[in-house]
């Protein structure tokens, strides 16, 4: 039992004027699919997309498959974050070295220029992280530099404002 509107069939409409699209629009793609499959097959009021038990079970199996895909997506995201965290720790080490060099003099320089050589392994890690994020090597370096700059500025503001040292 559906309406003539293909974007808002009866099985996607709920009491109070709530449309399932309003909810699924706030979820990841796989999350939206999970909710849609479950909503159209588990209606208490009987307004289900599938009229047979087999059809409703098929929809729930689809929801389970989308849930597995979402778990894999989250696991991949976690792995990418772990790689980036490793690189961030390396960047923090370099920034700490630069900061230590900067404060060795009594006069605070207006700008600090950090020059260092990357080992082949470090270079490979950056290249791999860039590939995981689907950006170019140069774009990744630029993004990492901006993130590091934001952290340095935040640390400086905290130190000046609150007397906190990173």
C-alpha positions as CSV (number, residue, x, y, z in Angstrom):
1,X,0.0,0.0,0.0
2,X,2.0,3.0,-1.3
3,X,1.1,6.6,-2.3
4,X,1.8,7.9,-5.8
5,X,4.8,9.9,-4.5
6,X,7.8,7.7,-5.1
7,X,9.9,9.6,-2.6
8,X,7.3,9.3,0.2
9,X,5.5,6.0,0.0
10,X,3.2,5.2,3.0
11,X,5.7,2.8,4.5
12,X,8.2,5.7,4.9
13,X,5.6,8.0,6.6
14,X,5.0,7.9,10.3
15,X,2.5,9.4,12.7
16,X,3.1,13.1,13.5
17,X,4.1,13.8,9.9
18,X,7.5,12.3,10.3
19,X,9.1,11.2,7.0
20,X,11.8,8.6,7.1
21,X,13.9,10.7,4.8
22,X,14.1,13.3,7.6
23,X,15.8,10.8,9.7
24,X,17.9,8.9,7.1
25,X,19.1,12.3,5.8
26,X,21.0,12.7,9.1
27,X,22.8,9.3,8.8
28,X,25.7,7.9,6.8
29,X,24.7,6.2,3.6
30,X,24.8,2.7,5.0
31,X,23.1,3.9,8.2
32,X,20.2,5.4,6.1
33,X,19.9,2.1,4.3
34,X,19.7,0.2,7.6
35,X,17.0,2.4,8.9
36,X,15.0,2.4,5.7
37,X,15.1,-1.4,5.4
38,X,14.1,-1.9,9.0
39,X,11.4,0.8,8.9
40,X,9.7,-0.6,5.8
41,X,9.7,-4.2,7.1
42,X,9.0,-3.8,10.9
43,X,5.9,-1.5,10.9
44,X,3.6,-2.3,13.9
45,X,0.7,-0.7,12.0
46,X,1.1,-3.2,9.1
47,X,2.1,-0.5,6.5
48,X,5.1,-2.6,5.3
49,X,6.6,-2.4,1.9
50,X,6.6,-6.2,1.5
51,X,3.3,-8.0,2.2
52,X,4.9,-11.4,2.8
53,X,7.0,-12.6,5.7
54,X,9.6,-13.7,3.2
55,X,9.8,-10.2,1.7
56,X,10.1,-8.6,5.1
57,X,12.8,-11.0,6.1
58,X,14.6,-10.2,2.9
59,X,14.5,-6.5,3.8
60,X,15.9,-7.3,7.2
61,X,18.7,-9.3,5.6
62,X,19.5,-6.3,3.5
63,X,19.6,-4.2,6.7
64,X,22.0,-6.7,8.2
65,X,24.2,-6.6,5.1
66,X,24.3,-2.8,5.2
67,X,25.2,-3.0,8.9
68,X,28.2,-5.2,8.1
69,X,29.2,-2.6,5.4
70,X,28.9,0.2,8.0
71,X,31.0,-1.8,10.5
72,X,33.7,-2.2,7.8
73,X,33.5,1.5,6.9
74,X,34.0,2.5,10.5
75,X,36.8,0.0,10.9
76,X,38.6,1.5,7.8
77,X,38.0,5.0,9.2
78,X,39.5,3.9,12.5
79,X,42.6,2.4,10.7
80,X,43.0,5.7,8.7
81,X,42.8,7.7,12.0
82,X,45.4,5.4,13.6
83,X,47.8,6.0,10.7
84,X,47.2,9.7,10.9
85,X,47.7,9.7,14.7
86,X,51.0,8.0,14.2
87,X,52.0,10.7,11.7
88,X,50.7,13.3,14.1
89,X,52.9,12.0,16.9
90,X,55.8,12.2,14.5
91,X,54.8,15.8,13.6
92,X,54.6,16.7,17.3
93,X,58.1,15.4,17.9
94,X,59.4,17.6,15.1
95,X,57.4,20.6,16.3
96,X,58.7,20.0,19.9
97,X,62.3,20.0,18.5
98,X,61.6,23.2,16.6
99,X,60.0,24.8,19.7
100,X,63.0,23.8,21.8
101,X,65.4,25.4,19.3
102,X,63.3,28.5,19.2
103,X,63.4,29.1,22.9
104,X,67.1,28.5,23.2
105,X,67.7,32.1,22.2
106,X,66.7,35.0,24.5
107,X,65.0,36.9,21.7
108,X,61.8,35.4,20.4
109,X,62.0,35.3,16.6
110,X,59.1,36.5,14.5
111,X,59.1,33.3,12.4
112,X,60.7,29.9,12.8
113,X,61.6,27.9,9.8
114,X,61.9,24.1,10.3
115,X,63.9,22.2,7.8
116,X,64.4,18.4,8.1
117,X,64.9,15.4,6.0
118,X,62.4,12.6,5.9
119,X,63.6,9.1,5.9
120,X,62.2,6.8,3.2
121,X,60.0,5.1,5.8
122,X,58.6,8.4,7.0
123,X,58.0,9.5,3.4
124,X,56.2,6.2,2.6
125,X,54.0,6.7,5.7
126,X,53.0,10.1,4.4
127,X,52.3,8.8,0.9
128,X,50.2,5.9,2.3
129,X,48.2,8.3,4.5
130,X,47.6,10.6,1.5
131,X,46.3,7.6,-0.5
132,X,44.0,6.6,2.4
133,X,42.5,10.1,2.4
134,X,42.4,10.1,-1.4
135,X,44.5,13.3,-1.7
136,X,47.8,14.1,-3.4
137,X,51.0,13.9,-1.4
138,X,51.5,17.7,-1.7
139,X,47.9,18.3,-0.5
140,X,48.4,16.0,2.4
141,X,51.6,17.8,3.4
142,X,49.7,21.1,3.1
143,X,46.8,19.8,5.2
144,X,49.2,18.4,7.8
145,X,51.1,21.7,8.0
146,X,47.8,23.6,8.5
147,X,46.7,21.2,11.2
148,X,50.1,21.5,12.9
149,X,50.0,25.3,12.6
150,X,46.5,25.3,14.3
151,X,47.9,23.2,17.1
152,X,51.0,25.4,17.6
153,X,48.8,28.5,17.6
154,X,46.4,27.0,20.1
155,X,49.3,25.9,22.3
156,X,50.7,29.5,22.1
157,X,47.4,31.0,23.0
158,X,46.9,28.7,25.9
159,X,50.4,29.4,27.1
160,X,49.9,33.2,26.8
161,X,46.3,33.2,28.2
162,X,46.6,30.6,30.9
163,X,50.3,30.1,31.5
164,X,49.9,26.5,30.3
165,X,52.8,24.8,28.6
166,X,52.2,22.0,26.0
